[in-house]
Amino acid sequence: MRNLDKYKGIIPAFYACYDGEGNISPKGVRDLTKYFVDKGVKGVYVNGSSGECIYQSVEDRKIVLENVMEAAQGKLTVIAHVACNNTKDSQELAAHAQKLGADAIASIPPIYFHLPEYAIAQYWNDISSAAPETDFIIYNIPQLAGVSLTMSLFAEMRKNPRVIGVKNSSMPVQDIQMFKQAAGDDYIIFNGPDEQFISGRVIGAEGGIGGTYGVMPELFLKMDELVAAGRLDEARLIQYDANAIIYKMCAAHGNMYSVIKEILRINEGLELGGVRKPLAALIPEDMPIVEEAAKMICDAKAKQAG
């Protein structure tokens, strides 16, 4: 049985960090990494959806991961999402991640063309072959990728010894149960949808990877602690607070990640820039929503601390 403990816990999805010209900000990446180290999370999931990966070049994504690894100094589990919409670029990022010493690589399926399962399996196995000493995590997010991880495809992928689990971002929490029951304790299933974190944990997820963890890590760390202790009534109240914050952040004109980065500037002093087009930037009318969400986070954290 593999030792999967380094993946169990709260793993925020890392945000894209830009300078004033919209280029990758190495300083922003290092500052955000140190912030996560200080918050005590288990690790970071780099260059995924929250990292705006589909709007970045291969070189952009290399710069991000290089600076994360430099700043983390071995204090975080680092999962590098390496999928591009072609195998060659994905393999280049996979090899780069292994060279840097990332703990795992991860990949969504190819998007746009609806490929048969055998072609998806080949894509993932080809990526994995470029990092033969590195764990591989399947990223299941059918509502965005347009392709679901079926039980038959999951069974095929488990023939690859480097596959250790699934980041499951499909909305039915039952999917976590099905993947966990099929794979057993030698694989790890991560809860993806932040709004149902405690549901995913209760039904079998041993960890979580989420796009809103980073703006309120204290809340998800506390929920994880309470679930582990069987104090579900208390965990549920925090989940309700977190969900109200998520709903508020999604109410702006600007993309949710533009809201999150502004909240991190207000609450934590982090300068991470905006979002990359075609994602929508904040507009002046968004600022009351941003400020209210920032206060909601502070209030929820104070409630837990008190």
C-alpha angles and dihedrals in degrees: 000000000000123000104246098164093111089065098048113101140029115344113175118210106244118243125230110255119208137181126225092281094051096255124130109283111217089192092052091049092050093046092050091048092052089048090057092047089052092048091057100235120160096241148312134264106219130204097005129126093301088050090058088236098166089060095050135082125240088254092051091054093048091053091051095050093044091055094044091053092047094050097040093059091195094305095113136050103242121207113185117205103213105172119132124169091262132050098234096059091042091054091049091054092045092054090046091052092051092048090054092049101249112174094229144354124222137194143191116216119266111282135217100028111066101229126194117256094255090057092049090050090050091050092052094043091048090053091047091050089061089060102036095166095049131087116248126217124193113224111213112192105143096168089067104023094046091225128092127213102241123201090248092052090047090052090051092050092051087068085074105084092209092063108100104168154309135286095213115202098159112121101236105088087203088074089070090055092049094049092045095048092048096047104034129200095321089075133054125223117201123206109235110181105077093203091066099037097132092044090055092047093049094050095050116292111132094195143012136229113192144167097221097044091088096062093049108017093154091066095051093043089053093047090051091050093049094047090051089051093049092244094136099156090060092044091052092057091054090047089055090052092048092048092051088053092049092050090050093049090051092053095076128096089236122076115274092249091056087054092048094051092051091049090052088052091051099041103030107021093241118151106207102150125227133293129288120252135287083041109091118255124218119275125205091258088062095064097085088053091048092048093047092050090048090053092046089056092050091048093049091049091049090051090055094044091050 
